[in-house]
């Protein structure tokens, strides 16, 4: 079995295991107490904080440990929004932020959330970020009319679904010039190196770098206006109430230091393996889109989407073939809505696979995956009756449309989930003359993303969408 989902949770690092077992014996007492056992626990906590702060690039008294990375992000958004409420209610975030940031922004009372779009690789343009915060900048002052400024900006260091690295240092400089604090979600990148630039807040999660689950960290640099929104507590500077899980914290800090020491060599080893996947998958599997930036990316992660494939079935069959992978596909979530990351990028969402290689992955593991993937995809496409090529005009179909309606062929895909609407579109596109129209009726939210993406991949013209009596009508013009 090959575990290829390190972006969700990396296997426990051996150093983390050793530190955890040792801390269970030495760090069980309350670090706030003055007796011997308490002092010993305090020494372990202080050492862990110093190690983590050194890896983050902040002062130890600027960093607190939290029960998770999600809690760190929630606290960062709510605390900064409250601390800067006199400045304004505007929160500026990238459209591909982790859902924890987006949900936290939605929960801020009276907040106006502005999302900065990304290009097709998932990367923001610093100029767009500057424009979004510009009208709300404070020019370094917190004393201005309420509602006039931007309270907080948020930009992840690397995307969790496609691995694209963001221009954080450049955006941080722009935020500093505008007097707006920048929150960086560094969960995916912290194992590979510190986040550069004058950021104000940073959050991360230990299980992403091989530490134990249940430990996050939040750094708030001096000078950032911050007001915790939880009941007062004397622990962790009042920013993370409750008794610390000291053994897990010690293991998290020890493993972060260990993976950081190994990061350069591991990146050099994993980069060509990911490059091999990026190059080989489109050659081995027809109708595949590799997404994410080809250069500005994490060294261990690659994401691709397969036309005419159900995402949940694809992950299940790969698991049965011995490969544990993840997905951002709409069909793998209980909500049946497209991944907001893939949607913001404007790329195909159906049949999405995220491969994130853990430390120690071998070339043989990758070769086995590449050998198994084509057969899995082919079986799933055959099961759904997916087309292998665009069919020539004149072949009969079940599509129909009123003569002279101007809609051309009408494909009724109402009540059908991805990837069926796209499969039915592909089956009939050859039955209309060049310049003719096909209208797909669908009530699946994924169709809004996947039909335009299909047109981009198959060189067809996406005309647009309009409301229908039920669902939405998506119109495509045949180019050739």
C-alpha positions in Angstrom: 0.0 0.0 0.0 1.3 3.5 -1.0 0.2 6.4 1.1 0.1 9.5 -1.2 -1.9 11.9 1.0 0.8 13.7 3.0 -1.0 17.1 2.4 -3.9 15.9 4.5 -1.8 14.3 7.3 1.9 13.3 7.1 2.9 10.0 8.7 4.3 10.5 12.3 7.9 11.4 12.1 10.2 9.0 14.1 11.5 12.0 16.1 8.0 13.0 17.0 7.3 9.4 18.3 10.5 9.5 20.4 9.8 12.9 21.8 6.2 12.1 22.5 7.1 9.0 24.5 9.7 10.8 26.5 7.4 13.7 27.2 4.7 11.4 28.5 7.1 10.5 31.3 8.5 13.9 32.0 5.8 16.4 30.9 2.6 15.3 32.4 2.4 17.9 35.2 0.9 21.4 35.1 3.6 23.8 33.7 2.0 26.6 35.6 2.9 25.1 39.0 6.1 25.9 41.0 6.9 22.4 42.4 9.5 20.2 40.8 7.3 18.4 38.3 5.6 21.6 37.3 9.0 23.3 36.7 10.1 20.3 34.6 7.0 20.6 32.5 7.6 24.3 32.1 11.1 23.8 30.9 9.8 21.4 28.2 7.1 23.8 27.1 9.5 26.7 26.9 12.0 24.7 24.9 9.2 23.6 22.5 8.1 27.2 22.1 11.6 28.4 21.3 12.1 25.6 18.8 8.8 26.3 17.0 9.4 30.1 17.1 12.9 29.6 15.5 11.3 27.5 12.7 8.5 30.1 12.2 10.8 33.1 12.3 9.3 34.9 15.3 10.0 35.6 18.9 9.0 32.9 21.4 6.7 35.3 23.2 4.8 35.9 19.9 3.9 32.2 19.5 1.2 30.2 21.2 0.1 26.6 20.8 -3.5 25.8 19.9 -5.6 22.6 19.8 -5.4 22.6 15.9 -4.4 24.6 12.9 -8.1 25.3 12.3 -8.5 26.8 15.8 -5.4 28.9 15.1 -6.9 30.4 11.9 -10.3 31.0 13.6 -8.6 32.8 16.5 -6.4 34.8 14.2 -9.3 36.1 12.1 -11.7 36.8 15.0 -9.0 38.3 17.3 -7.5 40.6 14.6 -11.0 41.7 13.4 -12.0 42.6 16.9 -8.7 44.3 17.8 -9.0 46.5 14.7 -12.7 47.1 14.6 -12.2 50.8 14.8 -10.2 50.6 11.5 -13.0 48.9 9.6 -14.9 45.7 8.9 -13.3 44.8 5.6 -11.5 41.4 5.4 -9.5 40.7 2.3 -8.8 37.1 1.5 -7.7 35.1 -1.6 -10.4 33.1 -3.3 -8.4 29.9 -2.7 -7.9 30.2 1.1 -8.6 27.2 3.3 -12.2 26.9 4.3 -11.2 27.6 7.9 -10.3 31.2 6.9 -13.4 31.7 4.8 -15.7 30.4 7.5 -14.0 32.4 10.2 -14.4 35.6 8.0 -18.1 34.8 7.5 -18.5 34.6 11.3 -17.1 38.0 12.1 -20.1 40.2 12.9 -20.8 42.9 10.3 -17.7 42.0 8.3 -17.4 42.7 4.6 -15.3 39.9 3.0 -13.5 40.7 -0.3 -12.1 37.8 -2.2 -9.1 38.3 -4.5 -9.3 36.1 -7.5 -6.5 33.9 -8.9 -5.2 32.9 -12.3 -5.7 29.5 -13.8 -2.6 28.2 -11.9 -4.2 29.2 -8.6 -1.8 32.2 -7.9 -2.9 35.7 -6.9 -1.5 38.8 -8.5 0.0 41.1 -5.9 -1.4 44.1 -7.7 -4.9 42.7 -7.3 -4.3 42.2 -3.6 -3.1 45.8 -3.3 -6.2 47.1 -5.1 -8.4 45.1 -2.7 -6.8 46.5 0.4 -6.0 49.9 -1.0 -9.4 51.6 -0.5 -9.4 50.3 3.1 -5.7 51.0 4.0 -5.0 52.7 7.3 -1.6 54.1 6.4 -0.3 52.8 9.7 -2.9 54.4 11.9 -5.7 52.6 13.8 -7.4 55.9 14.7 -9.9 56.7 11.9 -13.6 56.5 11.3 -15.2 53.1 11.9 -15.8 51.1 8.7 -13.4 53.0 6.6 -10.5 50.5 6.4 -9.4 47.0 6.0 -9.0 45.1 9.3 -7.2 42.1 8.0 -5.8 40.5 4.9 -5.2 36.7 4.5 -3.1 34.8 2.0 -2.0 31.2 2.3 1.7 30.4 1.6 0.8 27.4 -0.5 -2.5 26.0 -1.6 -3.6 22.8 0.1 -5.4 21.3 -3.0 -3.0 22.1 -5.9 0.3 23.1 -4.2 0.7 26.5 -5.8 3.0 28.8 -3.9 1.7 32.4 -3.4 3.8 35.6 -3.6 3.5 36.1 0.2 6.6 38.2 0.7 5.5 40.7 -2.0 2.0 40.9 -0.7 3.2 41.3 2.9 5.3 44.3 1.8 2.2 45.8 0.2 0.1 45.1 3.3 2.7 46.7 5.5 2.8 49.8 3.3 -1.0 50.0 3.6 -0.9 49.5 7.4 -2.9 46.2 7.1 -1.9 43.1 9.0 -1.4 40.0 6.9 -2.4 36.5 8.1 -0.5 33.6 6.5 -1.9 30.1 6.6 1.5 28.2 6.5 0.1 24.7 7.2 1.3 23.2 3.9 4.6 25.0 3.6 6.1 25.3 7.0 7.8 22.0 6.8 9.7 23.2 3.8 11.0 26.5 5.1 10.1 29.7 6.9 7.6 32.2 5.3 9.4 35.2 4.1 8.2 38.8 4.3 6.8 41.1 7.0 3.7 39.1 7.8 1.8 39.9 11.0 0.1 36.6 11.9 0.9 33.0 11.0 -0.9 29.7 11.6 0.1 26.1 11.1 -0.8 22.5 12.1 1.6 19.8 13.4 0.0 16.9 11.6 0.9 18.4 8.3 4.6 18.1 9.0 4.7 14.7 10.7 3.9 15.8 14.2 1.0 14.5 16.3 -2.6 15.6 15.5 -4.2 18.0 17.9 -1.5 20.7 17.9 -1.5 23.9 16.0 0.4 27.1 16.4 -0.4 30.8 16.1 2.2 33.5 15.9 1.1 37.2 16.4 3.9 39.6 15.8 4.4 42.5 18.2 2.5 45.6 17.1 -0.5 43.7 15.7 -3.7 44.8 17.3 -5.3 41.6 18.6 -8.2 41.0 21.0 -8.9 37.3 21.8 -12.6 36.5 21.5 -12.7 33.7 24.0 -13.2 33.9 27.8 -10.1 35.1 29.6 -7.5 32.4 30.5 -4.0 32.8 31.9 -2.5 30.1 29.7 -0.8 30.8 26.3 -1.0 34.6 26.7 -4.8 34.3 26.9 -4.9 33.4 23.2 -5.5 29.6 23.5 -7.4 28.7 26.7 -7.2 25.4 28.4 -4.6 22.9 29.7 -1.9 22.3 27.1 -1.3 18.9 25.7 2.4 19.2 26.6 3.6 15.8 25.3 2.0 16.4 21.9 3.4 20.0 21.8 6.9 18.7 22.6 6.6 16.1 19.8 5.3 18.7 17.4 8.2 21.1 18.0 10.8 18.3 17.8 9.4 16.9 14.5 9.2 20.4 13.0 12.9 20.9 13.7 13.7 17.5 12.3 11.7 17.8 9.0 13.1 21.3 8.5 16.7 19.9 8.7 15.7 17.3 6.1 13.7 19.6 3.9 16.3 20.6 1.4 17.5 17.1 0.6 13.9 15.7 0.5 12.7 18.5 -1.8 15.6 17.7 -4.3 14.5 14.0 -4.2 10.8 14.5 -4.5 10.7 17.3 -7.1 11.6 15.0 -10.0 9.2 12.3 -8.9 6.4 14.9 -9.0 7.7 16.2 -12.4 7.5 12.6 -13.7 3.8 12.4 -12.6 3.0 15.8 -14.1 4.5 14.8 -17.5 3.4 11.1 -17.6 -0.2 11.3 -16.6 -1.4 13.3 -19.7 0.5 10.9 -21.9 -0.9 7.8 -20.3 -4.5 8.9 -19.7 -6.4 10.8 -22.4 -8.4 13.9 -21.5 -6.5 14.9 -18.3 -5.8 18.4 -17.1 -2.8 18.8 -14.7 -3.6 21.8 -12.5 -1.5 24.2 -10.3 1.6 26.1 -11.1 4.4 24.1 -12.8 7.3 26.0 -11.1 5.9 28.0 -8.1 4.7 24.9 -6.2 5.4 22.6 -3.3 7.9 19.9 -4.2 5.8 16.9 -3.2 2.3 17.7 -4.5 0.6 17.3 -7.9 -3.1 17.5 -8.8 -4.8 16.5 -12.0 -8.4 16.1 -13.2 -9.8 13.3 -15.5 -12.7 14.0 -17.8 -15.7 11.6 -17.7 -14.8 10.1 -14.3 -16.7 10.1 -11.0 -14.2 11.4 -8.4 -15.4 9.2 -5.5 -15.3 6.1 -7.7 -11.8 7.0 -8.9 -10.5 7.4 -5.3 -12.1 4.1 -4.2 -10.7 2.2 -7.1 -7.2 3.6 -6.6 -7.5 2.7 -2.9 -8.3 -0.9 -4.0 -5.3 -0.8 -6.3 -3.1 0.1 -3.3 -2.8 3.9 -3.5 -4.2 6.3 -0.9 -4.8 9.7 -2.6 -7.1 12.6 -2.0 -9.3 14.8 -4.1 -10.9 18.2 -4.5 -13.6 16.8 -6.8 -17.2 17.8 -6.1 -18.3 14.2 -6.2 -16.2 13.3 -3.2 -17.9 15.6 -0.8 -21.2 15.3 1.0 -22.3 18.7 -0.3 -21.9 17.7 -4.0 -20.6 21.2 -4.7 -17.3 21.9 -6.6 -14.1 22.6 -4.7 -14.0 26.3 -4.2 -10.3 26.2 -5.1 -10.8 24.5 -8.4 -13.8 26.8 -9.1 -11.8 29.9 -8.4 -9.1 28.6 -10.8 -11.6 27.9 -13.5 -10.3 24.4 -14.1 -11.9 21.0 -14.4 -13.2 19.6 -11.1 -14.5 16.1 -12.1 -12.3 13.1 -11.5 -9.8 15.2 -9.5 -6.8 13.5 -7.9 -4.3 15.1 -5.5 -1.1 13.1 -5.0 1.1 14.4 -2.2 4.2 12.3 -1.6 5.4 11.7 2.0 9.1 11.6 2.9 10.7 8.5 1.7 8.5 7.9 -1.3 10.5 5.9 -3.9 10.6 6.1 -7.7 9.3 2.5 -7.7 6.2 3.7 -5.8 5.5 6.4 -8.4 6.1 3.9 -11.2 3.5 1.5 -9.8 1.0 4.3 -9.5 1.6 5.4 -13.1 1.2 1.8 -14.2 -2.1 1.3 -12.3 -3.8 4.7 -13.1 -4.6 4.2 -16.8 -6.5 1.0 -16.3 -8.5 2.4 -13.4 -9.6 5.4 -15.4 -10.4 3.4 -18.4 -12.6 1.0 -16.4 -14.5 3.8 -14.8 -15.1 5.6 -18.2 -16.3 2.4 -19.8 -18.7 1.9 -16.9 -20.2 5.4 -17.5 -20.3 5.0 -21.2 -17.9 7.9 -21.8 -16.9 8.7 -25.3 -13.3 8.0 -26.4 -13.4 10.5 -29.3 -15.8 13.2 -30.6 -18.3 11.4 -32.8 -18.9 12.4 -36.4 -22.1 14.3 -37.3 -25.0 12.1 -38.3 -24.7 9.5 -35.5 -28.0 9.1 -33.8 -28.5 10.3 -30.1 -31.2 10.7 -27.6 -30.8 14.5 -27.5 -33.6 16.5 -28.9 -34.7 20.1 -29.3 -37.5 22.0 -30.9 -36.9 22.8 -34.6 -36.1 26.4 -35.2 -35.7 27.1 -31.5 -32.2 28.4 -31.9 -30.9 26.1 -29.2 -29.7 23.4 -31.5 -29.6 20.1 -29.7 -30.9 20.1 -26.1 -29.4 17.6 -23.7 -31.6 17.1 -20.6 -29.2 16.2 -17.8 -31.5 17.4 -15.0 -31.1 15.2 -11.9 -27.8 13.8 -13.0 -24.6 14.4 -11.2 -21.0 14.9 -12.4 -19.6 13.7 -14.7 -22.8 12.6 -16.6 -23.7 16.1 -18.0 -20.3 16.5 -19.5 -20.4 12.9 -20.9 -23.7 13.5 -22.5 -22.4 16.8 -24.0 -19.4 15.0 -25.4 -21.6 12.3 -27.0 -23.7 14.8 -29.0 -21.3 17.5 -30.0 -20.5 15.7 -33.2 -24.2 15.6 -34.2 -24.4 19.4 -34.8 -22.8 21.2 -37.7 -19.8 23.4 -37.2 -21.1 26.6 -35.7 -24.2 24.8 -34.3 -25.3 24.9 -30.7 -25.7 22.3 -28.0 -27.7 23.3 -24.8 -27.1 21.2 -21.7 -29.8 21.5 -19.0 -28.3 20.7 -15.6 -29.1 21.3 -11.9 -25.7 20.0 -10.8 -23.5 22.9 -9.4 -20.4 21.2 -10.8 -21.7 21.7 -14.4 -21.1 25.5 -14.1 -17.4 24.7 -13.8 -16.9 21.5 -15.7 -18.8 22.4 -19.0 -16.6 25.5 -19.6 -13.5 23.5 -18.6 -14.5 20.8 -21.1 -14.8 23.4 -23.8 -11.4 24.7 -23.0 -9.9 21.2 -23.2 -11.7 20.1 -26.4 -11.4 23.4 -28.2 -15.1 24.1 -28.3 -16.8 27.5 -27.7 -18.5 28.0 -24.4 -21.3 30.6 -25.2 -22.6 31.1 -21.7 -25.4 30.1 -19.3 -28.9 31.3 -18.6 -31.6 30.3 -16.1 -33.9 27.5 -17.2 -37.3 26.4 -15.9 -35.4 23.9 -13.8 -31.7 24.3 -13.3 -29.4 26.1 -15.7 -29.0 26.0 -19.5 -25.4 25.9 -20.6 -24.8 26.7 -24.2 -21.9 25.4 -26.3 -21.0 26.1 -29.9 -19.2 23.5 -32.0 -16.0 24.8 -33.5 -14.9 21.7 -35.4 
